[in-house]
Amino acid sequence: MAAKDFPVAFERRIVKVPYRGGGVEVPVHLYSADGEYAGRPVLIVSGGVDTWKMDIHPWWVGFTQGAALTTMAFDHPGTGETAIPLDKHADKVICGLADYARTLGNGKVVHFGVSFGGNFAAMSGLSGIVDAAVDLGGPVVGVFEAENVQKLPYGMHDILGNAMHWDHSPTLEELSGGLEQLNRHELLAQQRNSAMLVVNGADDYFIAQSDTLVFQGRPNTEVRLVEDTGHCAMSKAREVVPQIIAWLAAQVAEER
């Protein structure tokens, strides 16, 4: 019911994407200027393992209005309404959503992910399945090392275990093994990628600075480590989010 008061057009769809020899249905929320998608790029977006697509919908509205595109919000595997585990098969779901987005709009697709969603945005940008990608505070390499997994604070150990569909509190070995399936070191070893913006707070207690700085020197990639703020630069969101919107707007303008 709240969608009636949104300053943009809103539509909910169920998208079926390929998954493990069959398919899986993924509910998505579409935000657009007027409900007409064909002439605009599409931005696919997701949050973290404890931040679902409706939790930060003001950002989706801001992206839609500020970057002149259609925003397609989804819960990545293991979270919210996407009822499959967070594991090595999750990338196929992201690829399927990107493919769907290409048919929805003008063929140009960009990807924004915050927190664990940034892991998938990093994957899509590094692998080139989208035209541009923004990773805001995503874990990509260092956080998956056992010594860092062991130090995860604030119940994140079991939040991740739940996303992986464990029916018990996972052991350190189980959790590390599951996370290692989403380690992006192989993609980072390749020196090719789509346009990328990688941002995080310098004082992040979840993600080491190295998971942001590892992108430095890559082609067509901008890296920003924001001082005096933590995970996903959240305390400086009023500054950082408009910067991301401006970057996205520039990317889709170039793509046009």
Secondary structure, 3 states (H helix, E strand, C coil): CHHHHCCCEEEEEEEEEEECCEEEEEEEEEEECCCCCCCCCEEEEECCCCCCCCCCHHHHHHHHHHHCCEEEEECCCCCCCCCCCCCCCHHHHHHHHHHHHHHHCCCCEEEEEECHHHHHHHHHHHHCCCCEEEEECCCCCHHHCHHHHCCCCCCHHHHHHHHCCCCCCCCHHHHHHHHHCCCCHHHHCCCCCCEEEEEEECCCCCCCCHHHHCCCCCCCEEEEEECCCCHHHHHHHHHHHHHHHHHHHHHHHHHC
